[in-house]
Amino acid sequence: MAMEFDLIPPGTLLQENGHGEAVDIRASSTRTFYCTMLIREQIEQESVDVSIWGSADGENWGTHPLLRLPQQFYRGETRAVLELALVPEINFIRPGWDLNRWGRVAPLPMFVLGLHLAEIPAMPLHVPQSHATATT
């Protein structure tokens, strides 16, 4: 069965930079995930950068994320694909986020969002010839 989970639970209030909990992805058969981030609330003059980090042992997360979602300023949905087939040593992933606020000093930055991942089914290695040719 395909893996599906919330890397950041929906409705999570973010007010400072941080990381979320690690998720074990060793049960994934395709190691490819469709990522959907939904921002439900935010205030003006701020941005959020969400990234996904990988680890072999669940302790060491390296110096660079596996995926950076596009920087966001407003409410809405952002989608991306996380492809881990070429990095088989990654067994755990976790989210990270950086908040930035400019202009007025107060209040603190604030985003309410969630990040959902759904494993993408494996694609066939080849298409049967009878289906590959167009009929006229």
N, C-alpha and C positions, 0 to 999 in steps of 0.2 A: 504494500500500500504506500502511496506517495506521502512524503512528509509534508506537514503544514503546521505552521506555528507563528506566534506573535513574538518577534524579536524585541519590539517595544510594545507593550500592551496598549490597546486603544484607550484614548483618554488620559495618557500619561502626561502629567504636568512637568515640564522642564523649565528650570529657572537658573541653572548653572551648568557649566561644562561637565561632562561625565561619560561613564560607560554603563551599559546594562549587563544583565546576567549572561553567562555563556550557555550556548545550546550545543549539545552533542549531535553532530550530523553524520556519524559513522553508519547509521542505518540507511542513509540515502543511497539509492541505486543509481541515479543519474548525476548527482552532485551539481545540478543546475536548478536555480531557484528564481521564481518570478517575485520581485519585491514591490510592494505597494505601500507607500507612505501617505497617510492622510492627516493633514493639519486641520484641526477643527477650530482652534482659537489662536490668536496672536494679537500683539499690540503694534502700534506704528513704530517706525524707525528701528527695526531689528531684523536680524537674519539668523537662520539655523543651518548648520552644515552637519548632515548625518552621514556616517560612514559605517562600514562593516569590516571588522577585524578578524583575522584567523590565527589559530594556534594548533600546534600538534599535540600539546600536552595539557591545554587548558590553563596554563600558568604564564607562558611567554607569548606575548602578542606582537612582537616585532616592532618595527619603527614606521611602517607604512600600511595603510588599510588595503584590503582586497578590493573594495569598491567604495567610491565616494558618490553619493547621490548629488544631483545639482543643488546648489545653494538656493534656499527658499526664503521668501520674505512675507508671503501671504498664505491664507487658507487655500486648501485645494489638495489635489492628489498628484503624486509623482510616482512614476514606475521605472523600474530598471531590472536588468537580468544579472544575477550573480552566477558566474560560471566557474566551478571549482574542479572540473575534470582534469585539468592540467596541473593541479597542485594536490596530488593524492595525500601528501603529508598533513594536510589540514583536517583535523578531526573535530574542532570546535570553532564556533563563530560567536561574536558578540557585537552589539551596536556601540557606537561612540557618537557623541554630539558636541558641537561647539556653538555657543550662542554669542551673538555680537549685538550690542545696542549702541546707538550714536544719538547725537542731538541732546535731548534732555537726559539728565543723569538718572532721575527716578521716574518711574519705577524700574525695578530690575527687569531684564529680558524675561519673556514668558511665552512659551509655546505649549499647546496641548495637542499631542499627536500620537500616532501609532504606526508601527512598521510591521507589516504582515509578510511572511514568506511562504510560498507554495512551490513545492517541487514540480518541475516541468517534466512530463513523461519523456521517456527516451524516444528519439527520432529513429526511424528505420535507417539501417545502413545503406540500403539501396532500394530503389523503386523498381518493381517488376516492369519489364520492357513493355508489356501490354498496356500498362497505365502511364508510361512515360511518353508515348507517342500521341500526338494530337490527331483527332479524326476530322476529316473535312467533308 
